[in-house]
Amino acid sequence: MNPRLRQQLTLAGSITGAMVVALDGTVLTVAQPTLQRDLGASFAQVQWTSTGYLIAVAALLVFAGRLGDRYGHRRVFAVGVLGFATTSAAIGLAPGIGWVIALRVVQGVFGALLQPATLGMLRAAYPADRLGMPIALRTSAIGLAAATGPVVGGALTTHFGWRAVFFLGVAPALLVGLLALVVRLPEPTRRIRLDLPGAALLALTLACLVHTLTTLPTLSWPSAALSLAAGTLFVRHERRTPDPLLPTGILRPTAAGPALGVLVGASAAMFGTLFLATYFLQNVLGLDPLHSGLRALPLAVLMVLAAPAAAVLMRRHGARLTATSGMLLIGIGILLLARLDRSSGWYDTSGGFLLLGAGFGTVMVTATAVVVHRATLDTAGVAGGLQQTAMNLGPTLGVATATTLTTLGLATGAALLAFATLAASTAAVLATRLPGRSGGSSGGTGVFRPPVRGERGRPPAGRLR
């Protein structure tokens, strides 16, 4: 197959897979009230349709990425996307809420296989110094899904019922799954041993951590204690095993560590802000869900537009300046939203959401490119799994923090100031540690250069583009 055609088909598959997952989450949120009424479910049961999926995904993302490193990202992607489509159709036919919850957990397992592979396939198909724009287009697609999901989900639920939303992504997922079986990508050159004990400990750590965060402000002490204990055992195990789940040095300060921290900080700040802003729009300004969603629409639009622009800026000015600027845009956007009051109109809210979308799109592209770019072909899956884990933990942490601050009686404006501080701190502490234009970080002077054939085991090089 022509190399350029292979790249284009891989990019199409990666974008479609990412969009299917993003659409699934947004349309479900709109359909949950109708689902609750039709199945006679309790509020807690409906919440578990989201929580069960989130726990399954977060627990398995890194191990799923490692499976891609061993068996090939194309194969893991095909299994993940085909399984995701099958379980989605099964949920649409589920006879009761128990079946919906169980199938959502199974769908989370397939989602965990799918998500890191969308990045791993890009790393295998494109040279390291040409990853910026493919990742930017993938990010734009996620933003587009976030913008259209609530509208499409609302229309389907209104006219055809909640079951229709689960059939929305079945056909595209089946198509790209079959396509992935045809497109050939570079396969792993060495047999990677799987660290099953490490995978189990990390899965337990993350599953308990996510459960703890989703129960806030009521703290689940057993989950918190178990997460801490399992995390401690995981760190000890990784230091002693000859074949760790997380390859040695992948989280060091000059590699993916700061970029992952930026993703967690940025997504926590944005989703915590969205939670508080939505509460303000509906409960203070008295807007219905549709009109509050329209007020926030500029965020998604700017996220779509900012992603490809970020790839160009990163190539010209480096990841450090681009990500720092994006974090500052997020912080300023939050400050504008913190000034809203009962007299605020469309233009008052639009400015804050515009800056939020521009900043988050910029940061997501830049930090993701650093994580994937710094990975070798043999560790691209783990890097993709870590990136997706950060993008799952950040929003969960942000919403949990917003819920806790609201429960403590803090005013919306004051709570938003806390998230603006988080954005500024992330910019100062972590974004400034990302590679500069020459490829070095504030803590090092290494220069990226194009990868040389045969250097699969070394950190990839070449300026981010």
C-alpha positions as CSV (number, residue, x, y, z in Angstrom):
1,M,0.0,0.0,0.0
2,N,1.2,3.5,-0.8
3,P,2.8,5.0,2.4
4,R,0.8,8.3,2.0
5,L,-2.5,6.4,1.6
6,R,-1.6,4.3,4.6
7,Q,-1.1,7.5,6.7
8,Q,-4.4,8.9,5.5
9,L,-6.3,5.8,6.3
10,T,-4.6,5.5,9.7
11,L,-5.5,9.2,10.5
12,A,-9.1,8.6,9.4
13,G,-9.3,5.5,11.7
14,S,-7.7,7.4,14.6
15,I,-10.1,10.4,14.2
16,T,-13.2,8.2,13.8
17,G,-12.3,6.1,16.9
18,A,-11.7,9.1,19.0
19,M,-14.9,10.8,17.9
20,V,-17.0,7.6,18.5
21,V,-15.8,7.5,22.1
22,A,-16.3,11.3,22.6
23,L,-19.8,11.2,21.1
24,D,-20.8,8.2,23.3
25,G,-20.1,10.2,26.5
26,T,-21.9,13.4,25.4
27,V,-25.0,11.8,24.0
28,L,-25.5,9.6,27.0
29,T,-25.5,12.6,29.3
30,V,-28.5,14.0,27.4
31,A,-30.3,10.7,27.3
32,Q,-29.9,9.7,31.0
33,P,-33.1,11.3,32.3
34,T,-35.2,9.6,29.6
35,L,-33.4,6.3,30.3
36,Q,-34.2,6.6,34.0
37,R,-37.9,7.1,33.3
38,D,-38.2,4.3,30.8
39,L,-36.4,1.7,32.8
40,G,-37.7,2.8,36.2
41,A,-34.2,3.2,37.5
42,S,-33.0,5.1,40.5
43,F,-30.7,8.1,40.2
44,A,-27.8,6.1,41.7
45,Q,-28.3,3.4,39.1
46,V,-28.3,5.9,36.3
47,Q,-25.1,7.4,37.6
48,W,-23.5,4.0,37.5
49,T,-24.0,3.9,33.8
50,S,-21.3,6.6,33.7
51,T,-19.3,5.7,36.7
52,G,-18.9,2.0,35.8
53,Y,-17.7,2.9,32.4
54,L,-15.2,5.5,33.7
55,I,-13.7,3.1,36.3
56,A,-13.2,0.4,33.7
57,V,-11.6,2.8,31.2
58,A,-9.3,4.5,33.8
59,A,-8.2,1.2,35.3
60,L,-7.1,-0.4,32.0
61,L,-5.8,2.4,29.7
62,V,-2.1,1.9,30.4
63,F,-2.2,-1.9,30.2
64,A,-4.2,-1.6,27.0
65,G,-1.5,0.6,25.6
66,R,1.2,-1.9,26.5
67,L,-0.8,-4.6,24.8
68,G,-0.6,-2.5,21.6
69,D,3.2,-2.2,22.1
70,R,3.4,-6.0,22.1
71,Y,0.8,-7.2,19.6
72,G,0.5,-4.1,17.4
73,H,-1.7,-1.0,17.8
74,R,-3.7,-1.9,14.6
75,R,-4.8,-5.2,16.1
76,V,-5.7,-3.8,19.5
77,F,-7.5,-0.9,17.8
78,A,-9.6,-3.3,15.7
79,V,-10.6,-5.4,18.8
80,G,-11.4,-2.3,20.8
81,V,-13.5,-0.5,18.2
82,L,-15.4,-3.6,17.0
83,G,-16.1,-4.5,20.7
84,F,-17.1,-1.0,21.4
85,A,-19.6,-1.0,18.6
86,T,-21.0,-4.4,19.5
87,T,-21.6,-3.5,23.2
88,S,-23.1,-0.1,22.2
89,A,-25.7,-1.9,20.0
90,A,-26.3,-4.4,22.9
91,I,-26.9,-1.5,25.3
92,G,-29.5,-0.2,22.8
93,L,-31.3,-3.5,23.1
94,A,-30.9,-4.0,26.9
95,P,-34.1,-5.0,28.7
96,G,-33.2,-3.4,32.1
97,I,-31.0,-1.0,34.0
98,G,-28.8,-3.9,35.3
99,W,-28.0,-4.9,31.8
100,V,-27.2,-1.3,30.8
101,I,-24.7,-0.9,33.7
102,A,-23.0,-4.3,33.1
103,L,-22.7,-3.6,29.4
104,R,-21.4,-0.1,30.0
105,V,-18.6,-1.7,32.1
106,V,-17.8,-4.1,29.3
107,Q,-17.9,-1.2,26.9
108,G,-15.4,0.6,29.1
109,V,-13.0,-2.3,28.7
110,F,-13.2,-2.0,24.9
111,G,-12.9,1.7,25.2
112,A,-9.7,1.3,27.1
113,L,-8.3,-0.9,24.3
114,L,-9.4,1.6,21.6
115,Q,-8.2,5.0,23.0
116,P,-4.4,4.5,23.4
117,A,-4.3,2.7,20.1
118,T,-5.6,5.8,18.3
119,L,-2.4,7.6,19.3
120,G,-0.2,4.5,19.0
121,M,-1.3,4.1,15.4
122,L,-0.4,7.7,14.6
123,R,3.1,7.3,16.1
124,A,3.6,4.1,14.0
125,A,2.4,5.7,10.8
126,Y,4.0,9.2,11.0
127,P,7.6,10.3,11.6
128,A,8.1,11.7,15.1
129,D,8.7,15.2,13.7
130,R,5.4,15.2,11.7
131,L,3.0,14.2,14.5
132,G,1.8,17.7,15.4
133,M,-0.9,18.2,12.7
134,P,-2.3,14.6,12.9
135,I,-2.7,15.0,16.6
136,A,-4.3,18.5,16.1
137,L,-6.8,17.1,13.6
138,R,-7.7,14.3,16.1
139,T,-8.2,17.0,18.8
140,S,-10.4,19.1,16.5
141,A,-12.6,16.0,15.9
142,I,-13.0,15.4,19.6
143,G,-14.0,19.1,20.0
144,L,-16.5,18.7,17.2
145,A,-18.0,15.7,18.8
146,A,-18.3,17.6,22.1
147,A,-20.1,20.4,20.3
148,T,-22.5,18.3,18.3
149,G,-23.1,15.4,20.8
150,P,-25.6,17.1,23.0
151,V,-27.6,18.5,20.0
152,V,-27.6,15.1,18.2
153,G,-28.3,13.2,21.4
154,G,-31.2,15.5,22.3
155,A,-32.7,15.2,18.8
156,L,-32.4,11.4,18.8
157,T,-33.8,11.0,22.3
158,T,-36.7,13.3,21.6
159,H,-37.8,11.6,18.4
160,F,-36.7,8.0,18.8
161,G,-36.0,7.4,22.5
162,W,-32.8,6.9,24.5
163,R,-32.0,3.6,22.8
164,A,-31.3,5.4,19.5
165,V,-28.2,7.2,20.9
166,F,-26.4,3.9,21.4
167,F,-26.8,3.1,17.7
168,L,-25.3,6.4,16.6
169,G,-21.7,5.3,16.4
170,V,-22.2,1.6,15.5
171,A,-21.8,1.9,11.7
172,P,-18.7,4.2,11.7
173,A,-17.1,2.1,14.4
174,L,-17.7,-1.1,12.5
175,L,-16.3,0.5,9.3
176,V,-13.0,1.7,10.8
177,G,-12.7,-1.6,12.7
178,L,-12.8,-3.5,9.4
179,L,-10.5,-1.0,7.8
180,A,-8.0,-1.4,10.6
181,L,-7.8,-5.1,9.7
182,V,-6.7,-4.1,6.1
183,V,-4.2,-1.3,6.7
184,R,-0.7,-2.6,7.6
185,L,1.4,-0.6,10.0
186,P,5.0,-1.2,11.4
187,E,4.8,-4.1,13.9
188,P,6.8,-4.4,17.1
189,T,10.3,-5.6,16.4
190,R,10.8,-7.3,19.8
191,R,8.6,-9.3,22.0
192,I,7.7,-7.2,25.1
193,R,7.0,-9.1,28.3
194,L,3.8,-8.1,29.9
195,D,4.0,-7.0,33.6
196,L,0.7,-8.6,34.8
197,P,1.2,-8.0,38.5
198,G,2.1,-4.3,37.8
199,A,-1.0,-4.0,35.5
200,A,-3.2,-5.4,38.2
201,L,-1.8,-3.1,40.9
202,L,-2.1,0.0,38.7
203,A,-5.7,-1.0,37.7
204,L,-6.7,-1.3,41.3
205,T,-5.0,2.0,42.2
206,L,-6.8,3.9,39.5
207,A,-10.1,2.2,39.9
208,C,-10.2,3.0,43.6
209,L,-9.0,6.6,42.9
210,V,-11.7,7.2,40.4
211,H,-14.3,5.7,42.7
212,T,-13.1,8.0,45.5
213,L,-13.3,11.1,43.4
214,T,-16.7,10.3,42.0
215,T,-18.1,9.9,45.6
216,L,-16.9,13.3,46.8
217,P,-17.7,15.4,48.8
218,T,-18.5,12.2,50.8
219,L,-15.1,10.6,51.2
220,S,-15.0,6.8,50.6
221,W,-12.3,5.9,53.1
222,P,-12.0,2.2,52.1
223,S,-11.5,3.2,48.4
224,A,-9.1,5.9,49.3
225,A,-7.0,3.7,51.6
226,L,-7.0,0.8,49.0
227,S,-5.9,3.2,46.3
228,L,-3.0,4.5,48.4
229,A,-1.9,1.0,49.4
230,A,-2.1,-0.4,45.9
231,G,-0.3,2.6,44.5
232,T,2.5,2.2,47.0
233,L,2.9,-1.5,46.1
234,F,2.8,-0.6,42.4
235,V,5.8,1.8,42.8
236,R,7.8,-0.8,44.8
237,H,7.0,-3.5,42.2
238,E,8.0,-1.3,39.3
239,R,11.3,-0.5,40.8
240,R,12.2,-4.2,41.3
241,T,10.8,-6.0,38.2
242,P,13.1,-6.4,35.2
243,D,10.1,-5.7,32.8
244,P,8.1,-2.9,34.3
245,L,4.7,-1.8,33.0
246,L,6.0,1.7,32.8
247,P,9.3,1.7,31.0
248,T,12.2,3.2,32.9
249,G,12.4,6.9,32.6
250,I,9.1,7.5,30.7
251,L,7.9,9.8,33.5
252,R,11.2,11.6,34.1
253,P,11.1,15.4,34.2
254,T,12.6,15.8,30.8
255,A,10.2,13.3,29.2
256,A,6.4,12.8,29.5
257,G,6.0,13.6,33.1
258,P,5.4,17.4,32.9
259,A,3.2,17.1,29.8
260,L,1.0,14.6,31.6
261,G,0.8,17.0,34.5
262,V,-0.2,19.8,32.2
263,L,-3.0,17.6,30.8
264,V,-4.4,16.8,34.2
265,G,-4.2,20.4,35.4
266,A,-5.7,21.8,32.2
267,S,-8.6,19.3,32.0
268,A,-9.3,19.6,35.8
269,A,-9.5,23.4,35.5
270,M,-11.7,23.4,32.4
271,F,-14.2,20.7,33.4
272,G,-14.4,22.0,37.0
273,T,-15.2,25.4,35.5
274,L,-17.7,24.0,33.1
275,F,-19.5,22.3,36.0
276,L,-19.7,25.5,38.0
277,A,-20.6,27.6,34.9
278,T,-23.4,25.3,33.9
279,Y,-24.8,25.4,37.4
280,F,-24.7,29.2,37.3
281,L,-26.3,29.5,33.9
282,Q,-29.2,27.2,34.8
283,N,-29.8,27.9,38.5
284,V,-28.9,31.6,38.7
285,L,-29.7,32.9,35.2
286,G,-32.6,30.5,34.9
287,L,-31.6,29.1,31.4
288,D,-32.9,25.7,30.3
289,P,-30.4,23.0,29.3
290,L,-30.6,23.9,25.6
291,H,-29.9,27.6,26.0
292,S,-27.1,27.0,28.6
293,G,-25.5,24.6,26.1
294,L,-25.7,27.3,23.4
295,R,-24.0,29.8,25.7
296,A,-21.1,27.4,26.1
297,L,-21.0,26.5,22.3
298,P,-18.1,29.1,21.7
299,L,-15.9,26.9,23.8
300,A,-16.2,23.9,21.5
301,V,-16.0,26.0,18.3
302,L,-12.7,27.6,19.5
303,M,-11.3,24.2,20.6
304,V,-11.9,22.9,17.0
305,L,-10.2,26.0,15.5
306,A,-7.3,26.2,18.0
307,A,-6.1,22.7,17.6
308,P,-4.6,23.0,14.1
309,A,-3.3,26.5,14.9
310,A,-1.5,25.0,18.0
311,A,0.3,22.6,15.7
312,V,1.7,25.5,13.7
313,L,2.6,27.6,16.8
314,M,4.3,24.6,18.3
315,R,6.5,24.1,15.2
316,R,7.5,27.8,15.2
317,H,7.8,28.6,18.9
318,G,8.2,25.2,20.7
319,A,6.0,23.3,23.1
320,R,6.9,25.3,26.2
321,L,5.7,28.7,25.0
322,T,2.7,27.3,23.2
323,A,1.5,25.3,26.2
324,T,2.2,28.1,28.7
325,S,0.2,30.6,26.5
326,G,-2.7,28.1,26.3
327,M,-2.7,27.6,30.1
328,L,-2.8,31.4,30.6
329,L,-5.7,31.7,28.2
330,I,-7.6,29.1,30.3
331,G,-6.8,31.1,33.4
332,I,-8.0,34.4,31.9
333,G,-11.1,32.7,30.6
334,I,-12.0,31.4,34.0
335,L,-11.4,34.9,35.5
336,L,-13.9,36.4,33.0
337,L,-16.5,33.8,34.0
338,A,-15.9,34.4,37.7
339,R,-17.1,38.0,37.1
340,L,-20.6,36.9,35.9
341,D,-23.7,38.1,37.8
342,R,-27.5,38.0,37.4
343,S,-27.3,40.7,34.7
344,S,-24.8,38.9,32.5
345,G,-25.8,38.4,28.9
346,W,-24.6,36.4,25.9
347,Y,-21.5,38.6,25.2
348,D,-20.5,38.4,28.9
349,T,-20.4,34.6,28.9
350,S,-19.0,34.2,25.4
351,G,-15.7,35.9,26.1
352,G,-14.8,33.5,28.9
353,F,-15.9,30.4,26.9
354,L,-14.0,31.5,23.8
355,L,-10.7,31.8,25.8
356,L,-11.4,28.5,27.6
357,G,-11.8,26.7,24.2
358,A,-8.8,28.4,22.6
359,G,-6.6,27.6,25.6
360,F,-7.7,24.0,26.1
361,G,-7.4,23.1,22.4
362,T,-3.9,24.6,22.4
363,V,-2.8,22.8,25.5
364,M,-4.3,19.4,24.6
365,V,-2.6,19.3,21.2
366,T,0.8,20.5,22.6
367,A,1.0,18.3,25.7
368,T,-0.3,15.3,23.8
369,A,2.3,15.8,21.0
370,V,5.1,16.0,23.6
371,V,3.9,12.7,25.3
372,V,3.7,10.8,22.0
373,H,6.7,12.4,20.4
374,R,9.0,11.5,23.3
375,A,7.9,7.8,23.0
376,T,9.7,5.2,21.0
377,L,7.8,2.9,18.7
378,D,8.1,0.2,21.4
379,T,6.6,2.5,24.1
380,A,4.0,4.5,22.1
381,G,1.1,2.4,23.5
382,V,2.1,3.1,27.1
383,A,2.5,6.8,26.2
384,G,-0.9,6.8,24.7
385,G,-2.4,5.0,27.7
386,L,-0.8,7.6,30.1
387,Q,-2.1,10.5,28.0
388,Q,-5.7,9.0,28.0
389,T,-5.4,8.3,31.7
390,A,-4.5,11.9,32.4
391,M,-7.5,13.0,30.2
392,N,-9.8,10.8,32.3
393,L,-8.5,11.7,35.7
394,G,-8.3,15.5,35.1
395,P,-12.1,16.0,34.4
396,T,-13.0,13.6,37.3
397,L,-10.7,15.6,39.7
398,G,-12.1,18.9,38.4
399,V,-15.8,18.0,38.9
400,A,-15.0,16.4,42.3
401,T,-13.3,19.6,43.4
402,A,-16.1,21.8,42.1
403,T,-18.7,19.6,43.9
404,T,-16.7,19.8,47.1
405,L,-16.3,23.6,46.9
406,T,-20.0,24.1,46.2
407,T,-21.0,21.8,49.1
408,L,-18.8,23.8,51.4
409,G,-20.8,26.8,50.6
410,L,-18.3,28.7,48.5
411,A,-19.8,31.1,46.0
412,T,-19.5,30.3,42.3
413,G,-17.1,33.2,41.7
414,A,-14.8,32.3,44.5
415,A,-14.8,28.6,43.4
416,L,-13.9,29.7,39.9
417,L,-10.9,31.7,41.3
418,A,-9.6,28.4,42.7
419,F,-9.6,26.9,39.2
420,A,-7.9,30.0,37.7
421,T,-5.2,29.6,40.3
422,L,-4.8,26.0,39.3
423,A,-4.4,27.0,35.6
424,A,-1.8,29.6,36.5
425,S,0.1,27.2,38.8
426,T,0.1,24.5,36.0
427,A,1.5,27.1,33.6
428,A,4.2,28.2,36.0
429,V,5.3,24.8,37.4
430,L,4.7,22.3,34.6
431,A,4.2,24.0,31.2
432,T,7.5,25.8,31.6
433,R,9.2,22.4,31.8
434,L,8.1,21.3,28.3
435,P,10.6,21.4,25.4
436,G,11.5,24.8,24.0
437,R,11.9,25.5,20.3
438,S,15.3,23.7,20.2
439,G,13.7,20.7,22.0
440,G,15.3,21.2,25.4
441,S,13.4,21.9,28.6
442,S,14.2,24.4,31.4
443,G,16.0,21.5,33.1
444,G,18.0,20.3,30.1
445,T,19.6,21.2,26.9
446,G,18.9,18.3,24.7
447,V,18.0,19.1,21.1
448,F,15.5,17.1,19.1
449,R,16.7,15.7,15.8
450,P,15.1,13.5,13.2
451,P,15.1,9.9,14.3
452,V,17.7,7.6,12.7
453,R,16.7,4.3,11.3
454,G,17.5,1.6,13.8
455,E,17.2,3.8,16.9
456,R,13.8,2.3,17.9
457,G,15.0,1.9,21.5
458,R,16.2,5.5,21.9
459,P,14.0,8.5,22.6
460,P,12.7,9.8,19.3
461,A,13.9,13.2,18.1
462,G,13.1,15.8,15.6
463,R,11.5,19.2,16.4
464,L,7.8,18.9,17.2
465,R,5.6,19.9,14.2
